[in-house]
């Protein structure tokens, strides 16, 4: 799947709030955040993580269908703050994207990614209790995936408000209690 910058920077929330979500808009605030740096990171993320996921999940039945959709890619600092993102979000550097699997559980994408991708910084199975994607529906579960060519830690996490999911996926619990880090699989049967 070819890299398309527009897919990674498009944001309905930014448009609704009148925020310019153009890579490089934050360079006066942080000289590292040039458009070249951000776009380079997005291309690496795409080539190393997202394209393989798209290739697999968009061709499951042998024909091409858009089964992987972007919900959030690059976010300038203003947009990241407006949606409540953490201050050091990898989205700000173009190193992260949130995706949904439109025809199946996000756990399938999580498990396939950890078994088949060569490297990643972070993969988070986010809020599986929200259920699978439904067109026209409200929020749904998603996968956050990040790639940092300089520092791919390979962190695997679960984000959830459902205590039983944390208990079933052993790992190190974060301070705020919404994340369990170091999980080894996403078990859809527990949702």
N, C-alpha and C positions, 0 to 999 in steps of 0.2 A: 504494500500500500504506500503510495507516495506521501511525502510530508506536505501538509497544507497548513500554512501558518494561521489562516483564518479560523480553522477548526480549534486551534489552541488559544486564541485570544478573544474570540467572540463571547460576549457576556450580556445576556438580557438584563441582568441586574445593573451592570455598568451603564447600559443605554438608558434604562429607566431613571437612573440617578444622575445622568449627564456626566459620567466619569469617563475620561479618556483612558482606555485600557491598552494603550499602545506601548509596546516594548521600548524602553529608554526614557519613559516619562519621569522616572524616579532618579535619573542620573545626577541631578543637582543635589539630591538628598544623600545619595550613595554612588560615588563615581564608578563603582564596579558594575552598576546596573545599566549598562549601555544596551542599546538595541542589539548589537552584535553578540554580546555576551548572552543575553536572554534567548535570542533566536538560536544561537549555537546550542544552548542547553536544551531547548525544545526539540531541535533536530536530533540530538543524541538520545533524548528520552523516547522520541518517536521510533528511531531506528533500532534501538536496543530493546525496547519494551513494548511499545504500543503497536507497531507494525506487525510483530509476530503474533500478538494477541488478536489483532484484527484479522490477520490472514487465517488463523485457526478458526476463530468463532464466526467469522463472516462467511466461511465456506464449509460449514459443517455438513450440509446435505449435498455438497458437490456443486452447488450453484451459489452465486454471490448474493447475499442478503445483508443489509446493515443491521447486525445484531449487537454491535458495540457502539455506544453513544457517549459523547463527552458531556459532562455536567459542569465541569470547572477545570480550566487549564491555567494558563498564565493569569496572574492577578497583580495589577499595580498595587502599591501600598494602600492607596485610598480605597480601592475596591476590596482588598483583603480586610481592612478595618471595618468597612461597611457590612460585610457578611459575617463578621465575628471570627475571622481567621486568626490563628496565633501570630504574634509579631514576627517570629522567625520562620514563617511558613516557606517551604521550598517552592510553593507556587509563585512567590514574588521573584524568584530567580529563574523561573521557567524550567524548574527541575521536577515538577509534579503535575499530575492530572488526575481528576476523578472521573471514573467511567461507570456506566451501568451496562449490564447484559440484558438486552431487551426481551430475550426469549427464554431465559433460564435464571437460575439462582446465581448470585454473585460468588458464592462459594466455589462454583465450577471454575470461574475465571481465576480466583485466588489460587486454588489447588493446581490448575494447569500452569499458571505463571511460575509458581515456585518449583515445579517439576521440569519446566522447559526453558525458562529464560536463563541466559548466561550470567546476568548480574543485575542488581538493583540496590538502591539505597534503602527503600522502605516499601512494603506492601501492607496495606491495612484493609481488613474486611470491616466495613463500616455499617453499623446499625442494621444487622440482618433481621432484627425483629420488626423492621418497617415493611418487610416483604419485598417480593420481586417487583420489578418495574412494571408499570401499567400505563399505557398511553392514555392521557387525559386524567390520570390519577394524581394524587398528591405526591409526597416524598416517598422514596423507596431506598432500599439498601444500595450501597455502591462500593467500589474498590478505589482506594487511593493508591497510586503507584508513583514512586519517585526514582529518578536515576541521577546520580552525581558521579560523573566520570572520575573525579579525584578522590571520592570517599564513599564507595558503595559498601555500606555496612551490612546489607542483607537482613535488615530488621523486619520481622513479621509480627503483626499486631492485630488485635481485635478491638474495635470501638463499639461499645454497647451500653445501654442503660438496663439491660436484663442481667440480673445477678447470676442466674443459673447458667448463662452462656460463659461468663467469666469463670465460674466454678468448674465447668466442664472442660475448658481450654486452659490447661495449666500453663503458667508462665509468671512473669514478674508484673505485679499490679502497679499501675502508676499512682501518684499521690492523689489525683482527683478522682480516681476510681472508675473512670470511663474507659480506660485502656488496659489491656493485658498484653504485654510484650513477650516475645519469645514463643509464640504458639507455633505449632508445626503443621497444622492443617486446619481448614475451615470445615467443620462438621455440620452440614445442613440439616441432618436429622434431629439435631438438638434445638433447632429454632421452633 
